[in-house]
Amino acid sequence: MTTNSTSHEDAHEAHHGHSHGHEAGHGSFKSYVTGFILSVILTAIPFWLVMGDVLDSKVATVAAIMIIGAIQIVVHMIYFLHMNTKSEGGWTMMALIFTVIIVAIALVGSLWVMHHLNTNMMVMSPEMMKNLP
Amino acid sequence: MSNIQTQSAEKPQFYLEEDHHPEGSTNLGFWLYLMSDCLIFATLFATYAVLGRNYAAGPAPADLFDLKLVAINTAMLLFSSITYGFAMLQMERGAKQETLFWLAVTGLFGLAFLGIELYEFHHMIHEGATPQRSAFLSAFFTLVGTHGLHVTFGIIWLVTLMVQVSKHGLIAENRRRLMCLSMFWHFLDVVWIGVFSVVYLMGVVG
């Protein structure tokens, strides 16, 4: 009987501790504000780059937008969606990694295939090349 | 020996009685839904990436997009994200009125976002930049429109939950629902990062 009650107590404590860890996963005031400030900065920089015409080269501007956008997505994942490797026994992270791989295949594959389709579809004369939009 | 056996026999029984697991599986299940939604947006982004430069002699992004408007729109969605975070913090404190207040603020920011987006669409269609005009505009309206539709349903869900919370309080069921909507709402903000980066900013850069 005594062992029974202690095991119950332990399990209850473990459960309690777990739910506490879960609540910590919801984030705190500080983590929300940190995420918000980082997001504002990471949003303002690309808008400033484009609206102010800061960089001379288009390639550099596009690269900067892509990199800063990727960083901001990670910031949102951590501070707003509270992603970590431990929640749900790591299964949310597994699902995320799987999704990122599928998304990458869909995006890169579409662009790659359609680019080759475009370039191989029709033999173009120099005049047609000049008139390309 | 028999003592150990009864202990090991009782342990799984306890874990089966625990009512925490259904909630945990709700979170994981909803996360899986969000990941599948992510794939819908991935296909729409891929479509836009392929067709985004086929203007059919129609207007190009630089002619159509007003970046100031897009910046305001982005700010609205970002504000709504942090106010939803504040609602979740109040929910954890068990403060019903404060939770409802921050949910209402979130809803207003969401409505402002939708209003600005609809104004932009109306303006574009008025100028003849309809979805039928070119492949670029078809892909644009499908991608941005799908995101706007998600925000619309998010607001309907938000209002529903506000009614639920004001009627039944912050019970376990409502906390679970608010948690799911929190993930949905922040996810929409993540998708919007992709939209303003790829569609608007890179479109205007050319």
Contacts between the chains, C-beta under 8 A, distances in Angstrom:
chain1	res1	chain2	res2	distance
A	3	B	3	7.0
A	3	B	7	6.5
A	4	B	10	6.9
A	7	B	7	6.6
A	7	B	10	7.1
A	7	B	11	7.2
A	7	B	14	7.7
A	8	B	14	7.2
A	11	B	11	7.9
A	11	B	14	5.5
A	11	B	15	7.9
A	15	B	18	6.6
A	15	B	20	6.4
A	18	B	20	7.2
A	19	B	20	6.8
A	23	B	92	6.2
A	26	B	88	5.9
A	26	B	89	7.8
A	26	B	92	6.2
A	26	B	179	7.7
A	27	B	85	6.6
A	27	B	88	7.4
A	27	B	89	7.7
A	28	B	89	7.4
A	29	B	86	7.8
A	29	B	89	5.9
A	32	B	82	5.8
A	32	B	85	3.8
A	32	B	86	7.1
A	32	B	89	7.2
A	33	B	82	7.5
A	35	B	82	7.7
A	35	B	85	7.9
A	36	B	78	7.0
A	36	B	81	7.4
A	36	B	82	4.4
A	36	B	85	7.8
A	39	B	78	5.7
A	39	B	81	7.7
A	40	B	78	6.7
A	43	B	71	8.0
A	43	B	74	5.7
A	43	B	75	7.8
A	43	B	78	6.7
A	43	B	193	8.0
A	43	B	196	7.9
A	46	B	197	6.6
A	46	B	201	5.5
A	47	B	67	6.7
A	47	B	70	8.0
A	47	B	71	5.2
A	47	B	74	7.7
A	47	B	201	7.1
A	49	B	201	8.0
A	50	B	67	6.5
A	50	B	201	4.9
A	50	B	204	5.7
A	50	B	205	5.8
A	51	B	67	5.3
A	51	B	68	7.7
A	51	B	71	7.8
A	58	B	205	5.6
A	58	B	206	6.4
A	61	B	205	5.2
A	62	B	202	5.6
A	62	B	205	5.9
A	65	B	197	5.2
A	65	B	201	5.0
A	65	B	202	5.9
A	65	B	205	7.4
A	66	B	197	6.9
A	68	B	197	7.8
A	69	B	193	5.5
A	69	B	194	6.8
A	69	B	197	3.8
A	69	B	198	7.8
A	72	B	193	5.2
A	73	B	190	5.6
A	73	B	193	5.5
A	73	B	194	7.5
A	76	B	81	7.8
A	76	B	186	6.4
A	76	B	189	6.2
A	76	B	190	4.9
A	76	B	193	6.9
A	77	B	190	7.1
A	80	B	81	5.8
A	80	B	85	6.6
A	80	B	186	4.1
A	80	B	189	7.0
A	81	B	183	6.3
A	81	B	186	5.0
A	81	B	187	6.9
A	81	B	190	7.4
A	87	B	27	7.7
A	88	B	24	6.3
A	88	B	27	6.4
A	88	B	28	4.5
A	88	B	31	7.4
A	91	B	28	5.7
A	92	B	27	7.8
A	92	B	28	6.4
A	92	B	31	4.9
A	95	B	28	7.9
A	95	B	31	6.1
A	95	B	32	5.7
A	95	B	35	5.0
A	96	B	35	6.8
A	98	B	35	7.5
A	99	B	35	4.2
A	99	B	38	5.3
A	99	B	39	6.7
A	102	B	39	6.1
A	102	B	42	7.2
A	103	B	38	6.5
A	103	B	39	6.8
A	103	B	42	4.1
A	106	B	39	7.3
A	106	B	42	4.8
A	106	B	43	6.0
A	106	B	46	5.2
A	107	B	42	6.3
A	107	B	45	6.4
A	107	B	46	5.1
A	107	B	49	6.6
A	110	B	46	3.9
A	110	B	47	7.6
A	110	B	49	6.7
A	110	B	50	5.6
A	111	B	46	7.3
A	111	B	49	5.6
A	111	B	50	6.5
A	114	B	50	4.5
A	133	B	53	7.3
A	133	B	54	7.9
A	133	B	55	6.0
A	133	B	57	7.4
